């Protein structure tokens, strides 16, 4: 950040793209991926805020993360007791939102005299008079919130004040990036451990299934071999590249087929796959395979792939550089009581789709099955 430029004041009128920027799906996905929303105190963030208030001599300091409807105070110093306990406020009480939507440092000496800010309820309710804030970014560059200092009386901020906040905000961006990288590694380790624990029971189930449907020992060997090969390919898809620079690449149809085949209960057409040919990059292959593998596992445990008469339909379309994939399961009987919104599998699907791929996932439960709807930016699927 160039701190040598003059301090910039807030816009006098509401920016025309303010709401669109606040609710941008990629920005909100990046915010969710940090894992910081609705979390408790952490020393690194709390110390940064305390240091900032001492350096600039302000009574209040905040690390404010702004989503589409509120600001969450990941770290704070000097807030009134009730607000500090809630750790959040509506955007009606937020000046930080304008730092997010303009993506630049903003300052005001007296918000009561400002055309836009004097109407903000933070002024009368929270005593926000003077404000200086700098944007805080995610590793991908999306603006997460504001690192700010607040005074309860009019004040002219200095270049030194701006430089102090900007330096500390840059440190916090490094902390956030390191946390996100560590979290990604932790999820991968958990996922691999999850696979190792399940693989023996999965193979045992395949042996039992194959023995019931095979007429001869040769048929049994052939059926079991084909299922194990399909399972091996599925696990290969969810592992990262083994050598630096090595890239995995596959078509979407290949990924879906490979991940479903190990769970197929009979030789008839139990599932339908429809969609245009799409070639995925290495990163897209790995991340999408992780999510689809969990969906296939859930279908085998609770849904269509666990019912010999069940059907699974996987369809996708591409429009405006967005892939929409619909995973529809129908079973012969009513859907079981298991809640797919809970547990590690659901967490992994949500983390991969929203965090790694910058998309959106929705699960709808029906009387005889489930429907997953994934919306993913094509850029995240074809990169790497």
N, C-alpha and C positions, 0 to 999 in steps of 0.2 A: 504494500500500500504506500502511495506517495504522500507522506505527511508534510511535505514542504509547501503544498498548495494552501491557499487560504481556507479558513473554515467556511463550510457551506451551510446556509440556513435552510430551514424546512421549506418545502413548496408552499405557496400561499393558498393554493386550491388543491382539492383532492386529485391526485394523479389519475388520469383517465383509465389506466390499466391496473389500478390499485387492487381491486378484487380479484382480477384474473391472475395477477402475479402471486397474491397470497395463497390462492387455491390451486396453483399450478401442480398437477399430479407428480411431476418429477421432483419438484421442490419438497412436497409433502412426503414423498417416498424417501428422499435423502434424509429428511428430518426424522422419520420413523426408524430408518436404518441406524441412526446413531445410538439408539437404545437409551437416550437420555430423558425422554419425556416421562413425567410422572415418577421420577426416581428421587431418592433422598439425598441427604448431604454427602458431599465427597470433598476431601481435603484439597485436591488440586484446584477445583473450581472455587471453593470457598476462600482459599488463600489469595487467589487471583483477584477476587472482588475486594477483599479487605485491603490488599496492596494498592489497588487502583484508587480507592477512596482516600487512602493516606497520601498518595502521590499528588492527587489533584485537589485535596482538601475539600471533598464533597461529603455531605452527611449520608448520602444514599448511593449504593452501587448495585448493579444487576447484571447477571448473565441471563437474558430473556430469550427464550425459544418461542417463536411465533408460528402457530399453525393457522388454519383458515378461520378460526373462531375465537381464539384466546391467545394469551401469552403465558408461558410456564416459566417460573423463575427457578432455573437449575441451581443458581447460587445468588445470594442476596445479602445485603448488609444495610441496616438502617430503616427497613420497611416497618410500617405500623404493625402492631401485634397480630391483628386479625388477618391482614393481607399476608403477612409472613407465614402464618399458620396454614393458610390455604395454598400458598406457593403459586398462585395464578390469579389472573384477572381477565375479564372480558376485553375485547378489543376496544370497547367504549372507553376504557381506562388505559389505553396504550399509545405511547408515542413511538415505541420501538417498531411498530408495524411499518412506519414510514422509512425507517432505516433499511428494513427488509425489501420494501418494494422499489426504493430508489437505488439500493445496493451501493450506498456511499455514506461516508461520515456526515452527520447532520448535527447542527448546534442551534440553540435558541437561548437568548439571554433572559427573556421574560415571556413565557407562553401565554400569559394573560393579555399581552398586547399583539399576539399573532393571529392573523385572520383565520387560519385553519385550526390551530391548536387551542385557542381559547374556548372552543366548544367541546374539547375533549374532557371527559369527566375525571381524568387523572388530575387535572388542575384544581378543581374545588374539593374533590374527595380525598386525594392523596397528597395534596400540597406540592405538586410538581410545578415548579416555576422555571428554573433554568435546567437545561438538558443538553448533554453531549453524548452521542452514541456512535459507535463504529460497527460495521457489519461483521458477523462471524460466519464463516463458510464451511461447508462440508468438504470432504476430500475431492468430490467431483465438481466443486465450484458453486454448488447451489447455496443460496443464502439461508441460513438457519434461524438467525435472530440477531440480537444486538447486545454488545457489551457497552454498558452506559454508566455515566455518572449523573446524579441528579442533585440539584440544590433547591432548598425551600425558599430561597430569596433570589432576586435578580442578580445576574452575574455575567460578566464577559469572559468567555472561555479563551484560553491562549493556545498558541501553537504547541507549547510544551505539554499542555493538558491532552491535546489530541495525540501527540507522539506517545505519551505514556499509555493511553488506552489502546492505541494501535499496536504497540509492541506487545502488550499483555494479550490482546485479542489474537495476535499471530501465534503466541505460545499456546493459547487455548485451542486454536485450530490444529496445532501439532498433536496436542493431547487427544483431541477427538479422532484424528486420523489413526493414531496408534491404538486407541481403544477399538475402533471399528475393525482394524486389521486383526487384532487379537481375537475379537469376537468372531470374525469369519473363520479363523483357524480353529477356534474352540468348537464352532458348529460343525466344521468338517470332521474333526476328531470324534465328536459325539455321533455324527452320522455314520462314520466308519465302524465305530464300536457297536452301534445299533445294528448294522448289517451283519457283523460277525456273530452277534448273539442270536440273530434270527436265522442265519443261513442253515444251521443243522435242522431246525424244525421245518424250514421250507423244503429242504431236500427230503426229509422224512415224509412230509405230506405228499411230495411228488411221487415217492416210491409207492406209498399207499394208493394214490390215485391211479398210477400206471398199472399196479398189480390188479386192480379191480376191472380195468378196461382191456387189459391184454389177454389174448386168447392162448398164446404160447409163450415159452421162455424167450424165444427170439423176438416176439412182438414186445414183450416187456422190456427187453434190453434196448430195442430200437426206440421205443417210446420214451423210456427214461433218459436215454442218451440225448435225444433231441431236446427234452425239457432242460436238462442240465446245461447243454450248449447254449440254449436261449437265455438261461439264467446267468451264465458266465458273461455273455455279451451285454446283458443289462447292467451287470456290475461294472464291467469295463467302461460303460458310458458314464457312470457316476463317479469315476476316479479322475483326478487331475492328470495332466500330461506328465510323463515320467522324466523327461529330459528337458532342460532349458531350451526354449525355442521350438519344442515339439508341439504340434497343434492337432487337436482332434477336430474332425469335420464330418458331418453327417447330414442327411436330409431329415426333415421333420417327420416324414412318413416312416423312415427307417427307425428313428428313435421310438416313436409310438408303438410300432409293430414289435420291436425287440423287447420293449418293456412290458407289453401285455401278454405275449406268447407264453412265458413261463407259467402263467396263471390260468390258461385256457383249460376248461374242464372236459371238453370233448372235441372231436374232430370236425364237428359241424361248424358253420359260420356263427360264432357266438358274438363277434364284434364287427363293427363296420368302421372304416377309416376313410374320410373324404376331405380333400383339400388340395390346393395348388402345390406344385413342387417348390419347396423352400430349402435352400442350402444354408446351414448354420455354421457360424464360426466356432472356434475352439471354446471360447468362454460361453457362448450361447448354448452349445451342445452340453457342456458340463452342468450349467445351472438349470436348464430346462429339464434335462434328464433327472436331476435330483428331485424336482417337483413332481414330474410325471411318474417317477418310480414310486413315490409316496402315494399318489392317487391310485396307482395300480394295486399297491399293497392293501390300501383301504378297501378297494373294490373286491379284492380276494377275501378279505376278512369279513366285511360287512355288506357288500353289495353284489353287483351283477356277476362278477367273476367268481364269487363264492356260491352261486346258484346255478346248477346245471341247465336250468331253463332261462337264466338271466341273459340280458343283452346289453352290450356297451356300444355306444356310438360316439366316435371322436371326429369332430368336424372343425375346420378352421377356414377363415377368410382373411384377406388383407385389404385394408382400406385406409387411406391417409397415413401410410407408413405405420399402421398399427395392426398387429395380428390379434384376431379374436378367435380363441379356441374354446369350443364347447364340448365338455365331457359329460355325456348323458348316460346314466345307468337305469335300467328297469329290471325288476326282479319279479318272479312269479307270485311271491307273497308280499305282504306289507314290509316296509323297511324296518330293520331292527332298531332297538332303542339306543344303541351306541351313539354317543355324541361326537361327531367328527370334528367339531369346533375346538375340542380339547385334545391335549396330549402332544407328544413330541412331533409326530408326523404333521399335524396341522401347523405347529410352530415353524417347522422346517419349510413347508410349502409357502407360508406367508412370508417368511424371511427371504426366501429365494426370489419369489415373484415380485414382492414390493421393494426389498432392499437391493438385491443383486441385479435384477432385471428392470427395476423402475416401473413396474406394471401394477396391475390390480387383479385381485382374485375374489370371487364371490362363490359361496356354497349355498345352494338352495335345496332344502329337503322336501321330497314329495312322498306321497303315500306309498309308492312302490319303488322308490329309488332316490337317487341324488343327481344334482346337476352342478358341476363346477363350470364357471365361466372365467377364463383368463384373458386379460387384455394386456398385450405386451408391445412396447415400442420395437419396431424392426431393427433399429440401430443397435439395441442391446443384444439381439439374437445373432446378428451377423458379424459382430466385432470379434477380434482376436482369433 
